[in-house]
Structures are given as C-alpha cells and as structure tokens.
Amino acid sequence: MDRRRWLASLGAAGAGLSLTWWSPMVRAVQWLSTGEWPIDANALRTDSARVFDLSVASADPSPTGVVLWTHIADMAVRPGEPLYLQVALDERFQTLLLQARIDAQEITPERDHTVKIDLDGQLPTTQGGGPFFYRFIYDATVSRTGRCRTLPASSNLKRLKLGLLTCQDYTNGYYGALTHVAQDDTIDFVLHLGDFIYETAGDPRFQSLPYADRTLVLPSGGLVALDLADYRFIYRTYRSDLQLQAAMERHTFICVPDDHETANDCYWDYARDTLGAPDHPYTTDPQYGNDARLLRQLKLDSQRAWAEYVPARVAHNPQATHPHEALKVYRRFTFGRFLDLFMIENRSYRSPHPCGEGDVLQRYVPLGCTKLNSPEQTLLGATQRQWLIDGLTGSRAQWKLMGNQTFFGRLALTFLGAQIVPLNVDAWDGFAAERRAITGAVREAGVRNFLIVTGDLHTHIASNVKHNYGNLNPLDVDNLVGAEFMTPSVTSSNLGEMLGAKLTAQQRQLLFQGLATPAVRLNNPHIQFFDSTRQGYSTLELTDSFAEWVAYAVDKGVSQGLPARTCIARQRKYTSIPWLIGQTTWGY
C-alpha cells in the first residue's frame, strides 16, 4: 500500500471511534482533522518550560494507543484556553496521525493541572509498535516532543528490551542513571518498579541529605508527607528534574507504586480497616493518636497524587472513601505470543508484617518469629493472587514476566539449607506461604520461562527462583521454577546504609559482614549475583532463546553531564537451561 492510501486508511479506521475515559483521564476531547493545523503553527512559542513545566510523558502501551501526560504550570493557566495534542510519524510532524482539542475545563486545580489522555483505539497497529511522536500546544506554546511506542503487532516478535528502574530518592543524589536510559534507543519500554517518589523530606533513617540543592521543604513543614498538598509538591519537585523528564520523554513507561509513594513499609491494617504505616507520624506521634481516619485519608491522598502524576491506564475514583475502591493498579500487558507482563501491586492489600511493626528483630532480622509461613499472611490479597496465578498458568506466551516490588526469593541466614532467620520480612520472606502458592501453581502447570523483575532493596541481584529453598540439590530441576532480577536504586541508600542506620555499631559490623557477597551467596546459593554497594539501573533483553539481564552502576553524585557507567554483571536465563548462566561484562 502506498503512503497516500495508507494514510487514507488510517483516517477511515479512526472515524467513528469512541473513547472510554475514567478519572483522572480527561473527558472533553474533540478529535480534529489531520488535514489542517488547529492553530497557526508558524507562530508557536518554544519556551516550553514556562507552560509545560514538567514536560511530557507516555505510558501503558496498548496495540492501538498509549496514555499521554502533561502538566500546565499554575502561572501559565489561562481561563477558557484549550489544550491541543498532535501525534505524528516523524519528529517534524509532517505526517500527522491525529490531532485533538482538549477543553479548558479539563485543566483544573482539582487535578492539580495535570492532563492524562488515553489514546487506546486511536493509533494504527504496527509491526514494531512505532515509534510515534507527540506534542502538546497551549497558549500558542509548544511542548517538547515526546516519543512513544505501542504494543508491537508482529506475530513473529523475537526481541524486546526493557529498562528497569526503582527507588529514585530525589534528596539522595542525581539522576545520571536516567540520562543513560534516555539516551539508549535500544530500550523498547521502561518498567518502573516502585518508589517513584519518597514521601520523606529528610528522614534520617534513609536520607543523609548530602546534596544541598536537592533539599525539600514540604508545605506542611514536616519531614513526612501528611496530606495531598505534600504529595503533590513532592511529585512536582521530582518531575521538575530534567534528567527524569528526558527519560520519560524518550520512552514509554509502565509503572507500579511501592511503599514510599505512601509511607515506609506500609500495609493494610485489616483489624482496623485502615492504612498500616509503622513509621509515619500519624502512627507514632501522640498528637495524632494513631487515628484510623487520618491514616485512611493518607492512603487516599497518596493514591490520588500517584494517579495524577504517574501516567498509567488505571481506574481511579477520586470520590471513593475507601482506598480499596479508589484505585486498582495491577494489570497485564500482552506482547503477542512472545511475552505476557503482569505488573502486580503489593502494598494496598498486604497484611501486617508477621513479626511485629518495630524495626530490628521485627521487620528486619526477626529472631524467633513463628508466623513466617502462616497462610493468613498475604502480599497480594486473594483477588489479585488468583488473577496472577490464573494469568501465569493460562498464558501461552513464550515468556511470562512478573513486575514485582519486593524481593521474591529467600534472603536469610541459613545452615545446610535450613533457614535460621530471614533478613527482611517486609519482602516475600514474610509471606512464604503465598510465595509457595505461586511457585507451586507455576510448577504444577508446567509454566516455562517464568521471570521476575524486582525493585525495593537497593541492590543488584540475580537469583534462581525455587519452590523449596531448603532443597540444595542443584540437579533437581523440578524445584527450579524461574529466575529473578533485582534492579538497584537510582539514588537511594544502598542496603547496608539503609539498614545500618537502625543499628548499633556492633550490630552494623555484623550486618555488613552478613551482606558481603560471599556470605550472602554462601547462605543463599540460589543467588548468583549480589552487589549492594552501588546505585544505577539495569536492562532485561528477551530473545527467542534467552533472557539477558545487564546491571549497570552509575555514580549518583554527578550532577551535570553524563556520568560514567560501569557494567557490573550480565546473567542469562536460557530457555533450554533451568538455571542462570553468568556472562562476561567485557565490552559492556
């Protein structure tokens, strides 16, 4: 088909399409002809940051669309002024695919002047999923150009490369790792596995504040977000970072939240039907009285801010009075018969920690804990767990990938395979029965090529996933159900720094000895690579014969330019071999 007939077919296919919107997606959209510009394109101002102060972003690809996002600076809002959107095949916008006019009524303080548009059903299916280029126009000013991708339509997809990010504490360093991600055109999509923000503005437990220009002063005046205004301020500050903006302009993101989008180590307190936040002032400060209503509203506020500032195709109801009715985050992405991606959410429905809500000896290194294997312990909740198991066992894709926030495998002190004490029961070690339910279902169904990508622990880890971690027989391939890759923090304190801040000098020395790579691997032989000394990011490339994880260290202390990048690990999971195989890092 020649170019003219192809473009004509796009117009015909787009005619009559209707959109389904949900809050906070915009509703009042008028689709315009691509044959004419909505305004005089020759007179557009290019000082985009004055109007589009947080730039643009795309997320959640479908076969025929993405979610597009922008924000209008408060001082740039003009009553009655509409917002325009253009999507094209080229960066110069010579071959337009669609134009839209968004009514001024959609740019409201109720959404903090954020705008999210779901283009599902509006873009053509393509073999490679694009790329497409988009921009917004407001008050005769054009935004920076974003690049996005839809899900590829090819039935013969044999390669896909994902960037993996987590834990980008703004106060704890600079986002040089994100500049590397932005400049890597071999990455198809970016998975952000949680802690997009930190709710804290100087918490000494995990923030040393060595960077004066990264200081946050919350509207409430506290060290921890207390309400919607605080959360919105934090998101606006993070998203003002030019390196983060560049990464989100150049790649389509798929995001899920972890704890710090709300409160450290949070969970759901089913006994009181409210948020459990063991370290938050609403729980610990006597003036707030551990008030269930305050904690429930805190969760609602954090959900609302996430839905406003993190682009995602999720259903959010701002009128809901219960967090379980306000936002559902877990979702599935299908890349033909090549990959099924399951992005889970393990904070909104998880039960309290099995050993208590104190720090050391309860959430961390809990000696004598008896509830680690209780079937009542859940990270996912019954509905999400069944959704995940049904999806994994019913998938016919070559690769099955779970986007997961906290370490799925075992990390413990052991003796001859028997666990003595886990190191962190805020992760899946505190919910071992549910972990075994998932691995058991995967094993019984004969699921092949099961992978997990993980964030949270600020560490590079590559690990074989076992059903029974007490079984040390490396030749028992029936016990090996997949592989897990943990991406490190972009800037947040590494594991030793984070846990060590809670300990005495003697306890800290013992911890650092236990976290040394030889000790970790001796106690946890399923872990093939472990490094908790550096920040950075990683990539996961899927092919028809193997999955390759590449781990990079990037200095978070470099504020300008492109900091050096060091490849510190490469691990492959071949489709024909049940365990991970290390690869050389030479040349990477």
C-alpha positions as CSV (number, residue, x, y, z in Angstrom):
1,M,0.0,0.0,0.0
2,D,1.4,3.4,-1.0
3,R,1.7,6.2,1.6
4,R,-1.4,8.1,0.4
5,R,-3.6,5.1,0.6
6,W,-2.2,4.0,3.9
7,L,-2.8,7.4,5.5
8,A,-6.3,7.4,4.0
9,S,-7.0,4.0,5.6
10,L,-5.8,5.4,8.9
11,G,-8.4,8.2,8.6
12,A,-11.1,5.8,7.8
13,A,-10.2,3.5,10.6
14,G,-10.2,6.3,13.1
15,A,-13.6,7.7,12.0
16,G,-16.3,6.9,14.5
17,L,-14.0,5.5,17.2
18,S,-15.2,6.3,20.7
19,L,-13.2,6.6,23.8
20,T,-13.8,5.3,27.3
21,W,-12.5,7.7,29.9
22,W,-12.1,7.3,33.6
23,S,-10.8,9.8,36.1
24,P,-8.3,11.3,36.2
25,M,-8.3,10.9,32.4
26,V,-9.7,13.9,30.5
27,R,-13.2,13.5,29.1
28,A,-13.9,16.5,26.9
29,V,-11.8,15.8,23.8
30,Q,-12.6,16.8,20.2
31,W,-10.8,14.9,17.5
32,L,-9.7,17.2,14.7
33,S,-8.9,16.5,11.0
34,T,-5.3,15.9,10.3
35,G,-5.6,17.9,7.1
36,E,-5.3,21.3,8.9
37,W,-3.4,22.7,11.8
38,P,-5.6,23.7,14.8
39,I,-3.7,27.0,15.2
40,D,-1.0,28.9,13.3
41,A,2.0,26.6,13.5
42,N,4.3,29.3,12.3
43,A,3.7,31.5,15.4
44,L,4.3,29.0,18.2
45,R,6.5,29.9,21.1
46,T,9.1,27.4,22.0
47,D,9.8,28.3,25.7
48,S,8.0,25.1,26.7
49,A,9.1,25.1,30.3
50,R,7.2,28.3,31.0
51,V,3.9,26.4,30.2
52,F,4.7,22.7,30.3
53,D,6.9,23.0,33.4
54,L,7.1,19.2,33.9
55,S,7.4,18.3,30.2
56,V,5.5,15.3,28.8
57,A,5.4,11.6,29.2
58,S,3.8,8.4,27.8
59,A,2.9,5.1,29.5
60,D,0.9,1.9,29.3
61,P,1.1,0.8,25.7
62,S,-1.8,-1.0,24.0
63,P,-1.8,-2.3,20.4
64,T,-3.5,1.0,19.3
65,G,-2.5,3.6,21.9
66,V,-0.7,4.9,24.9
67,V,-1.5,7.1,27.8
68,L,-0.1,10.6,27.3
69,W,0.6,13.0,30.2
70,T,1.5,16.6,30.7
71,H,1.2,19.4,33.3
72,I,0.3,23.1,32.9
73,A,2.3,25.4,35.2
74,D,-0.1,27.2,37.6
75,M,1.0,30.6,36.4
76,A,0.5,29.7,32.8
77,V,-3.1,28.6,33.1
78,R,-5.5,30.8,31.1
79,P,-9.2,30.7,31.7
80,G,-11.0,29.3,28.6
81,E,-7.8,28.3,26.9
82,P,-8.0,24.8,25.2
83,L,-5.1,22.4,25.0
84,Y,-4.1,20.8,21.7
85,L,-2.4,17.5,21.1
86,Q,-0.7,16.2,17.9
87,V,0.7,12.7,17.2
88,A,2.8,12.1,14.1
89,L,5.1,9.5,12.5
90,D,8.0,11.9,12.4
91,E,9.7,14.4,14.8
92,R,8.9,17.3,12.5
93,F,5.2,16.5,12.5
94,Q,5.0,16.4,8.7
95,T,2.9,13.1,8.7
96,L,0.2,13.7,11.3
97,L,-1.8,10.7,12.6
98,L,-4.2,12.6,14.9
99,Q,-5.0,16.0,16.4
100,A,-7.2,16.7,19.4
101,R,-8.6,19.7,21.2
102,I,-8.9,19.3,25.0
103,D,-11.4,21.6,26.5
104,A,-10.2,24.2,29.0
105,Q,-12.5,22.7,31.7
106,E,-10.1,19.7,31.8
107,I,-7.2,21.8,33.1
108,T,-8.3,22.2,36.6
109,P,-6.9,22.6,40.1
110,E,-8.9,19.5,41.1
111,R,-6.3,17.5,39.1
112,D,-3.5,19.9,40.0
113,H,-3.4,21.0,36.3
114,T,-2.3,17.5,35.2
115,V,-3.7,16.1,32.0
116,K,-3.8,12.4,31.0
117,I,-5.2,11.3,27.7
118,D,-5.7,7.6,26.8
119,L,-5.2,7.1,23.0
120,D,-6.2,3.4,23.1
121,G,-8.0,2.8,19.8
122,Q,-6.7,5.9,18.2
123,L,-3.3,4.9,16.8
124,P,-2.6,2.3,14.0
125,T,-1.3,-1.1,14.8
126,T,2.2,-1.6,13.5
127,Q,4.6,-4.5,13.4
128,G,7.1,-2.7,15.7
129,G,4.8,-0.6,17.7
130,G,6.1,2.7,16.4
131,P,7.8,4.9,17.3
132,F,5.3,7.7,17.3
133,F,6.0,11.3,18.2
134,Y,3.7,13.7,20.1
135,R,3.5,17.2,21.5
136,F,1.0,19.5,23.2
137,I,0.2,23.1,22.4
138,Y,-1.2,25.5,24.9
139,D,-1.5,29.3,24.7
140,A,0.4,29.3,21.4
141,T,3.3,27.5,23.1
142,V,4.5,24.1,22.0
143,S,5.8,21.4,24.5
144,R,8.9,19.4,24.0
145,T,8.4,16.5,21.7
146,G,7.8,13.1,23.2
147,R,8.4,9.7,21.7
148,C,6.2,6.7,22.4
149,R,5.6,3.1,21.4
150,T,2.5,1.0,21.3
151,L,2.5,-2.8,21.8
152,P,4.0,-4.4,18.7
153,A,1.5,-6.2,16.4
154,S,4.1,-8.6,15.0
155,S,3.3,-12.3,15.4
156,N,7.0,-13.0,14.9
157,L,8.4,-10.9,17.7
158,K,11.7,-12.3,18.8
159,R,13.4,-9.5,20.7
160,L,12.3,-7.0,23.3
161,K,14.4,-4.8,25.6
162,L,13.2,-3.4,28.9
163,G,14.8,-0.7,31.1
164,L,14.4,-1.4,34.8
165,L,14.2,1.4,37.4
166,T,13.3,1.7,41.1
167,C,13.9,3.9,44.2
168,Q,14.8,7.4,42.9
169,D,15.1,9.3,46.1
170,Y,15.4,12.9,44.9
171,T,17.2,14.1,48.1
172,N,19.8,11.3,47.9
173,G,21.5,12.0,44.6
174,Y,21.3,13.0,41.0
175,Y,19.6,11.1,38.2
176,G,22.6,10.4,35.9
177,A,21.3,6.8,35.5
178,L,18.2,8.2,33.9
179,T,20.2,10.1,31.4
180,H,21.8,6.8,30.3
181,V,18.3,5.3,30.0
182,A,17.1,8.3,28.0
183,Q,19.9,8.0,25.5
184,D,19.6,4.3,25.0
185,D,17.5,3.9,21.8
186,T,17.8,0.1,22.1
187,I,15.3,0.1,25.0
188,D,11.8,-0.5,23.9
189,F,9.9,0.2,27.2
190,V,10.8,1.1,30.7
191,L,9.4,-0.7,33.8
192,H,9.4,1.4,36.9
193,L,9.0,-1.0,39.9
194,G,8.1,1.5,42.6
195,D,9.3,4.3,44.8
196,F,8.9,6.8,42.1
197,I,8.9,9.3,44.9
198,Y,9.9,9.2,48.6
199,E,7.3,10.6,51.0
200,T,10.1,11.9,53.2
201,A,12.0,15.2,53.0
202,G,14.9,14.4,55.3
203,D,14.2,11.2,57.3
204,P,17.5,10.3,58.9
205,R,16.6,6.6,58.7
206,F,17.4,6.6,55.0
207,Q,18.3,10.1,53.9
208,S,21.7,11.6,54.7
209,L,21.0,14.8,52.7
210,P,24.5,15.4,51.3
211,Y,23.1,17.4,48.4
212,A,22.0,20.9,49.4
213,D,20.4,21.6,46.1
214,R,18.1,18.6,46.5
215,T,16.5,19.7,49.7
216,L,12.8,19.5,50.1
217,V,10.6,21.7,52.3
218,L,7.1,20.3,52.4
219,P,4.0,22.6,52.5
220,S,3.1,21.1,55.9
221,G,6.5,21.9,57.3
222,G,7.1,18.3,58.4
223,L,9.6,15.6,57.3
224,V,7.0,13.3,56.0
225,A,4.0,13.9,53.7
226,L,0.9,14.4,55.7
227,D,-1.7,15.2,53.0
228,L,-2.5,15.6,49.3
229,A,-0.7,19.0,49.1
230,D,2.5,17.4,50.4
231,Y,2.3,14.5,48.0
232,R,1.6,16.8,45.0
233,F,4.5,19.0,46.0
234,I,6.9,16.1,46.1
235,Y,5.7,14.8,42.7
236,R,6.1,18.3,41.1
237,T,9.6,18.5,42.6
238,Y,10.7,15.1,41.3
239,R,9.2,15.7,37.9
240,S,11.0,19.0,37.6
241,D,14.2,17.2,37.3
242,L,15.5,17.5,33.7
243,Q,17.1,14.0,33.6
244,L,13.9,12.3,34.7
245,Q,12.0,14.4,32.2
246,A,14.3,13.3,29.4
247,A,13.9,9.6,30.2
248,M,10.1,9.9,30.2
249,E,10.1,12.0,27.0
250,R,12.0,9.3,25.1
251,H,10.5,6.1,26.5
252,T,7.1,4.8,27.2
253,F,6.9,3.8,30.9
254,I,5.0,1.1,32.7
255,C,4.8,1.9,36.4
256,V,3.6,0.5,39.7
257,P,4.0,2.0,43.2
258,D,5.7,0.6,46.2
259,D,5.6,1.8,49.8
260,H,7.3,5.2,49.6
261,E,4.6,6.6,47.3
262,T,2.6,6.4,50.6
263,A,4.6,5.6,53.7
264,N,7.6,3.4,54.5
265,D,6.9,-0.3,54.9
266,C,3.1,0.3,54.7
267,Y,0.4,-2.3,54.5
268,W,-3.3,-2.7,55.2
269,D,-4.4,-3.0,58.8
270,Y,-7.4,-5.3,58.3
271,A,-8.3,-5.3,62.0
272,R,-8.9,-1.5,61.9
273,D,-9.6,-1.3,58.2
274,T,-7.1,1.4,57.6
275,L,-3.6,2.0,56.4
276,G,-0.8,0.5,58.4
277,A,2.2,2.9,58.5
278,P,4.6,1.8,61.2
279,D,7.0,4.8,60.9
280,H,4.6,7.6,59.9
281,P,3.8,10.4,62.4
282,Y,0.1,9.6,62.2
283,T,1.1,6.3,63.8
284,T,4.0,7.2,66.1
285,D,3.3,10.9,67.1
286,P,1.0,11.1,70.2
287,Q,-0.6,14.3,68.9
288,Y,-2.3,12.3,66.0
289,G,-3.3,9.4,68.2
290,N,-2.8,6.6,65.6
291,D,-6.1,7.8,64.2
292,A,-7.6,5.3,61.6
293,R,-9.4,8.1,59.7
294,L,-6.2,10.1,59.3
295,L,-4.3,7.0,58.0
296,R,-7.1,6.0,55.6
297,Q,-7.2,9.5,54.2
298,L,-3.4,9.5,53.9
299,K,-3.7,6.4,51.6
300,L,-6.4,8.1,49.6
301,D,-4.3,11.2,49.2
302,S,-1.3,9.2,48.1
303,Q,-3.4,7.2,45.6
304,R,-4.8,10.4,44.1
305,A,-1.4,12.1,43.7
306,W,0.0,8.9,42.1
307,A,-2.9,8.7,39.7
308,E,-2.4,12.4,38.8
309,Y,1.4,12.4,38.4
310,V,2.3,8.9,37.2
311,P,0.8,8.2,33.8
312,A,-0.9,4.8,33.8
313,R,-4.0,3.2,32.4
314,V,-5.6,2.6,35.8
315,A,-9.1,3.2,37.1
316,H,-9.1,5.8,39.8
317,N,-12.2,7.1,41.6
318,P,-11.5,10.3,43.4
319,Q,-14.8,10.2,45.1
320,A,-14.2,6.9,46.8
321,T,-13.9,6.9,50.6
322,H,-12.1,3.6,50.9
323,P,-8.7,3.0,49.3
324,H,-9.6,-0.4,48.0
325,E,-12.4,1.2,46.0
326,A,-10.3,4.2,44.9
327,L,-7.5,2.7,42.8
328,K,-6.6,-0.6,41.2
329,V,-3.1,-0.7,39.9
330,Y,-2.3,-4.3,39.0
331,R,-2.6,-5.0,35.2
332,R,-1.4,-7.1,32.3
333,F,0.3,-6.3,29.1
334,T,0.4,-8.9,26.2
335,F,3.1,-8.7,23.6
336,G,1.6,-11.2,21.2
337,R,2.8,-14.7,21.8
338,F,6.2,-13.5,22.9
339,L,5.6,-12.0,26.3
340,D,2.9,-11.7,29.0
341,L,3.8,-9.0,31.5
342,F,2.0,-9.0,34.9
343,M,2.5,-5.8,36.9
344,I,1.5,-6.5,40.5
345,E,0.8,-4.2,43.4
346,N,1.8,-5.5,46.9
347,R,1.1,-2.6,49.3
348,S,-2.7,-1.9,49.2
349,Y,-3.9,-5.4,50.1
350,R,-1.0,-6.8,52.1
351,S,-1.5,-7.9,55.7
352,P,0.7,-6.6,58.6
353,H,4.3,-7.9,59.0
354,P,4.4,-11.3,60.6
355,C,6.7,-10.5,63.4
356,G,5.6,-7.0,64.5
357,E,6.0,-3.4,63.3
358,G,9.2,-2.5,65.0
359,D,12.5,-2.2,63.1
360,V,15.3,-4.6,64.0
361,L,14.2,-8.0,65.3
362,Q,10.6,-7.5,63.9
363,R,10.6,-6.2,60.3
364,Y,14.3,-6.8,59.9
365,V,16.3,-9.9,61.1
366,P,13.3,-11.2,63.2
367,L,14.7,-13.8,65.5
368,G,12.1,-16.3,66.8
369,C,9.3,-15.3,64.5
370,T,6.7,-18.0,64.2
371,K,4.3,-16.6,61.6
372,L,6.6,-16.5,58.6
373,N,4.8,-19.5,57.0
374,S,1.3,-18.6,58.0
375,P,-1.3,-19.0,55.2
376,E,-3.0,-15.9,56.6
377,Q,-0.1,-13.7,55.5
378,T,-0.7,-12.1,52.1
379,L,1.1,-9.5,50.0
380,L,-1.4,-9.6,47.2
381,G,-4.9,-10.2,48.6
382,A,-7.0,-13.1,47.4
383,T,-8.4,-11.5,44.3
384,Q,-5.0,-10.3,42.9
385,R,-3.3,-13.5,43.8
386,Q,-5.9,-15.6,41.9
387,W,-5.6,-13.1,39.0
388,L,-1.9,-13.6,38.9
389,I,-1.9,-17.4,39.2
390,D,-4.6,-17.7,36.5
391,G,-2.7,-15.4,34.2
392,L,0.6,-17.2,34.7
393,T,-0.7,-20.7,34.3
394,G,-3.0,-19.8,31.5
395,S,-0.5,-17.8,29.4
396,R,0.6,-19.2,26.1
397,A,3.3,-16.6,25.6
398,Q,6.9,-17.7,25.4
399,W,8.0,-15.5,28.3
400,K,6.0,-14.9,31.5
401,L,7.2,-11.8,33.4
402,M,6.1,-10.5,36.8
403,G,6.8,-6.9,37.6
404,N,7.3,-7.1,41.4
405,Q,8.2,-4.6,44.1
406,T,10.0,-6.6,46.9
407,F,12.4,-9.4,46.7
408,F,10.6,-12.6,45.8
409,G,13.4,-15.1,46.7
410,R,14.8,-16.0,50.0
411,L,17.4,-13.8,51.7
412,A,18.4,-15.3,55.0
413,L,21.0,-16.7,57.3
414,T,20.9,-20.5,56.9
415,F,22.5,-23.7,57.9
416,L,22.6,-26.7,55.4
417,G,19.7,-25.2,53.6
418,A,17.6,-24.7,56.7
419,Q,16.6,-21.1,57.4
420,I,17.8,-19.7,60.7
421,V,16.5,-16.2,60.3
422,P,15.3,-14.1,57.3
423,L,16.9,-10.6,56.9
424,N,13.8,-8.7,55.7
425,V,10.2,-9.8,56.2
426,D,8.8,-6.7,54.5
427,A,9.6,-8.7,51.4
428,W,8.2,-12.1,50.3
429,D,10.2,-13.9,53.1
430,G,7.5,-12.6,55.5
431,F,4.8,-14.2,53.3
432,A,6.3,-17.5,52.4
433,A,3.1,-19.5,52.2
434,E,1.8,-17.1,49.5
435,R,5.1,-17.3,47.7
436,R,4.9,-21.1,47.7
437,A,1.3,-21.0,46.4
438,I,2.5,-19.1,43.4
439,T,5.6,-21.2,42.7
440,G,3.6,-24.3,43.3
441,A,1.0,-23.3,40.8
442,V,3.7,-22.4,38.3
443,R,5.4,-25.8,38.8
444,E,2.3,-27.8,38.7
445,A,1.1,-26.2,35.5
446,G,4.4,-26.7,33.8
447,V,4.9,-23.0,33.2
448,R,8.2,-22.4,31.4
449,N,10.3,-19.3,31.1
450,F,8.9,-17.6,34.2
451,L,10.8,-14.4,35.1
452,I,10.5,-11.8,37.9
453,V,11.9,-8.3,37.9
454,T,12.1,-6.6,41.3
455,G,13.0,-3.3,43.0
456,D,12.9,-2.0,46.6
457,L,16.1,-3.5,48.2
458,H,18.6,-1.0,46.5
459,T,20.7,-3.9,45.4
460,H,21.8,-5.7,42.2
461,I,20.6,-9.3,42.5
462,A,20.3,-12.2,40.0
463,S,18.7,-15.3,41.5
464,N,17.3,-18.6,40.6
465,V,13.7,-18.9,41.8
466,K,13.0,-22.1,43.7
467,H,9.8,-23.7,45.0
468,N,11.6,-25.2,48.1
469,Y,14.7,-23.1,49.1
470,G,15.7,-25.7,51.6
471,N,16.4,-28.1,48.8
472,L,20.1,-27.6,47.9
473,N,20.2,-30.2,45.1
474,P,21.2,-28.2,42.1
475,L,20.2,-31.0,39.8
476,D,16.6,-31.1,41.0
477,V,15.3,-29.1,38.0
478,D,11.7,-29.6,39.1
479,N,12.5,-27.4,42.1
480,L,13.7,-24.5,39.8
481,V,10.7,-22.5,38.5
482,G,12.3,-19.4,37.1
483,A,14.7,-16.5,37.6
484,E,14.6,-13.2,39.3
485,F,16.4,-10.0,38.6
486,M,16.6,-7.1,41.0
487,T,17.4,-3.6,39.7
488,P,19.3,-1.3,42.1
489,S,18.2,2.0,43.3
490,V,18.7,5.0,41.1
491,T,19.9,7.1,44.0
492,S,18.5,5.7,47.3
493,S,20.9,4.5,50.0
494,N,22.2,1.0,49.5
495,L,21.1,-1.9,51.7
496,G,23.9,-1.6,54.2
497,E,23.4,2.1,54.6
498,M,19.7,1.8,54.9
499,L,19.6,-1.0,57.5
500,G,22.8,0.1,59.2
501,A,21.3,3.4,60.2
502,K,18.9,1.5,62.5
503,L,21.7,-0.5,64.3
504,T,24.4,-0.1,67.0
505,A,28.0,0.0,65.8
506,Q,28.4,-3.7,66.8
507,Q,25.2,-4.7,65.1
508,R,26.2,-2.7,62.0
509,Q,29.5,-4.5,61.7
510,L,27.8,-7.9,61.9
511,L,25.3,-6.7,59.3
512,F,28.0,-5.6,56.8
513,Q,29.7,-8.9,57.3
514,G,26.5,-10.7,56.6
515,L,25.8,-8.6,53.5
516,A,29.2,-9.2,51.9
517,T,28.7,-11.0,48.6
518,P,30.5,-14.3,49.7
519,A,28.4,-14.5,52.9
520,V,25.1,-13.8,51.0
521,R,25.8,-16.4,48.4
522,L,27.0,-19.0,51.0
523,N,23.8,-18.6,52.9
524,N,21.6,-18.3,49.8
525,P,23.2,-20.4,47.0
526,H,20.3,-19.7,44.6
527,I,21.6,-16.1,44.4
528,Q,24.0,-15.9,41.5
529,F,25.0,-12.3,41.8
530,F,24.7,-9.8,44.6
531,D,26.0,-6.2,45.0
532,S,24.6,-3.7,47.4
533,T,27.4,-1.1,47.2
534,R,26.4,0.9,44.1
535,Q,23.4,2.7,42.5
536,G,22.3,2.5,38.9
537,Y,19.9,0.7,36.7
538,S,19.6,-2.5,34.6
539,T,18.1,-3.8,31.4
540,L,16.4,-7.1,30.5
541,E,16.5,-8.2,26.9
542,L,14.3,-11.0,25.9
543,T,15.0,-13.1,22.8
544,D,13.6,-16.3,21.4
545,S,16.3,-18.3,23.1
546,F,17.4,-16.4,26.2
547,A,16.7,-13.6,28.6
548,E,19.7,-11.4,29.4
549,W,19.9,-9.1,32.4
550,V,22.6,-6.4,32.4
551,A,23.4,-4.5,35.6
552,Y,24.9,-1.0,35.5
553,A,26.4,1.1,38.2
554,V,26.2,4.9,37.8
555,D,27.6,7.5,40.1
556,K,24.7,9.3,41.7
557,G,27.0,12.1,42.8
558,V,27.5,13.6,39.4
559,S,25.0,16.5,38.8
560,Q,26.0,17.6,35.3
561,G,26.6,15.9,32.0
562,L,26.7,12.1,31.5
563,P,28.4,10.3,34.4
564,A,30.4,7.2,33.8
565,R,28.6,3.9,33.6
566,T,30.1,0.5,34.6
567,C,28.6,-2.8,33.7
568,I,29.0,-5.0,36.8
569,A,27.0,-8.1,35.8
570,R,25.4,-10.0,33.0
571,Q,23.3,-13.0,33.6
572,R,21.4,-15.1,31.1
573,K,18.4,-17.4,31.5
574,Y,18.3,-19.7,28.5
575,T,15.0,-21.3,27.5
576,S,16.8,-24.7,27.4
577,I,18.7,-24.5,30.7
578,P,16.9,-24.3,34.1
579,W,19.4,-22.1,35.9
580,L,21.1,-18.8,35.4
581,I,24.4,-18.6,33.5
582,G,26.8,-15.7,34.1
583,Q,28.3,-13.9,31.2
584,T,31.4,-11.7,30.8
585,T,31.0,-8.0,31.2
586,W,33.9,-7.2,28.9
587,G,32.9,-4.7,26.2
588,Y,29.8,-3.5,28.1
